[in-house]
């Protein structure tokens, strides 16, 4: 329940990246996948899926790098899903982001924050560092009020063109490609049989349920009044990335009783 909508967004985004050859560079060199809002479930689900391919030997030259806030960096590192985790405010000073001109980067923006994207863009504009060869918008977890004028947030239809990987030295900030899961599924349903789509999803979901148990602590809240109180608490104090809340308006004692469906 907690992961399902977020995980499937990440799953089909990773399927799109893999199916269209986005992990390949023209010289078969090193590639780092840079993911913003790395502590969010959508982001670390994507990292998890890429790491599965790395462990399977499919992506020998690929690493996964996360950007997150200072308060969430400990949690994000403990997940063990990133090869490196860095703070939004200081990442440009990290050795991983310096000097390696041969490295290519695939940027997946889950945060949707204009100020952060501008810092990323400015850093990679320098010819002394690696280049971004694909620029993907996957979410808006940290959208700022000022972002309404950000061109990157002007969503448009994605043609899912395999040639969208831009390995051109003169282009330091490729056009943003917005990923929308229903659009990609509309493509895949013509490439894969429906039963194959369901089979792949079943395997992926079973693997996730096996592997995700230690990532987030689940908390269940039952009853309308308790849900309201918990909502007020979260609105005032926020919620750490290591917690996952499941709210039910049913009272706890009723939730365990079977219900007979009626047409």
Secondary structure, 3 states (H helix, E strand, C coil): CCCHHHHHHHHHHHHHHHHCCCCCCCCCCCEEEEECCCCCHHHHHHHHHHHHHHHCCCCCCEEEEEEECHHHHHHHHHCCCCCEEEECCCHHHCHHHCCCCCCEEEEEECCCCHHHHHHHHHHHCCCCCCEEEEEEECCCCCCCHHHHHCHHHCCCCCCCCHHHCCCCCCCCCCCCEECCHHHHHHHHCCCCCHHHHHHHHHHHHHHHHHHCCCCCEEEEEECHHHHHHHHHHHHHHCCCCCEEEEEECCCHHHHCCCCCCCC
